[in-house]
Amino acid sequence: MKQLRIPGPTPVPELVKRAMIKEMINHRSYDFQKLFLNIQKKLKKVFQTENQILIFSGSGTGGMESVIVNLFSPKEKVLIVSIGEFGDRFIEVAKTFNLQPIELKFPLGSAAEPKKVEEILNRRKEIKSVIITHNETSTGITNDLKKIAKVVKNNRCLLIVDAVSSLGAIDLAVDKLGVDVVFTASQKALMSPPGLVIISVGKKAWDKNKKARLPRFYWDWQKAAEYLAKGETPFTPAIVNLFGLDASLELILKEGLSKVFSRHRQIGKYVRKRLTKMNLELLAVDTSFASNTITAVKVPLWMKVDSWLENLKKKYGICLAAGQGELKNKIFRIAHMGFVNISDMRFVCDKIEKELSSSLKNVKI
Ligand SMILES: Cc1ncc(COP(=O)(O)O)c(C=O)c1O
């Protein structure tokens, strides 16, 4: 595939691929400890935190489950703010574990309104924790985490953030904002293959973890922290993925976090401008919340989106993502996160433009 532009897995740089072709090592050895602690140091820089960072083998959804089982007790209330599929998935996971989530949903294509979060926290003092998606991958919207964090902190609640499609591409200063728990997965902005969930846990979250009564075994944060202290994981880790992550974090830090963020900002702006010029409509109601890692485009009435995307793939090696859930057949999505530059997106936009004009010639009005 010339351009894999789906929201994960994303393209993996050559250097990262090469770092993964190595002999296996003993995960209870000095070599592993050195690798694992080195990754920990790099992750702290990328997460902009002094918090402990736990790594599990698994996918982003595992991160959701891990958060729920480590922080909550049966029947506990938690405010879950949802602006799309992944916020909704968190609600589902919470319900599965017998929590009583209070759902605050916003229309697809919109960001969460901090005022509404504030209203509900003022009204319902029994809420002690808030879960929110930083960047909603299903709609291409980024929430204003700065404002949300302020509201949540003013109400002395614990803030848990799903940053699966933002961390490492969109600025998320964990300590500065005081976000208690933030998690991501390896296969998006971190330019590594799927396989790892990475979770930053702050002091208040550790206090809550000690009181949380839901059962846990594989995802147990305390066990993970005990092993982390000696540079290991409780169970056999995905060693190949860790080789890769070590190399991809190195690349991110070498470029410099602020440069990485501004590259994504520029690319996001470029893609939106090009698509708008093609008379395509973005799903984002207010483009100031449009994501810089993924753009959701409304499907024009004449377009049979599945075959149109298939055509792009066959003709040019460009793989884009369809809509999910309610947005199936209504949008398509172009991911631009991680290992991506302007010329990649110029190629993608040029080919979209070319295909649009040739398909439009065949549309009977
Ligand atoms: C914001 C967000 N959260 C959670 C997930 C779930 O991650 P996974 O598919 O790795 O389980 C995704 C996946 O795209 C996501 O974008």
The ligand as an ORCA input file, in Angstrom:
! r2SCAN-3c Opt
* xyz 0 1
  C     -10.189      7.263     20.218
  C     -10.095      5.784     20.170
  N     -10.275      5.082     21.295
  C     -10.207      3.744     21.314
  C      -9.946      3.033     20.172
  C      -9.905      1.546     20.211
  O      -8.650      1.103     19.863
  P      -8.391     -0.389     19.313
  O      -9.033     -0.482     17.976
  O      -6.887     -0.409     19.248
  O      -8.946     -1.322     20.295
  C      -9.742      3.717     18.973
  C      -9.479      2.994     17.717
  O      -9.490      3.514     16.643
  C      -9.821      5.126     18.975
  O      -9.625      5.822     17.851
*
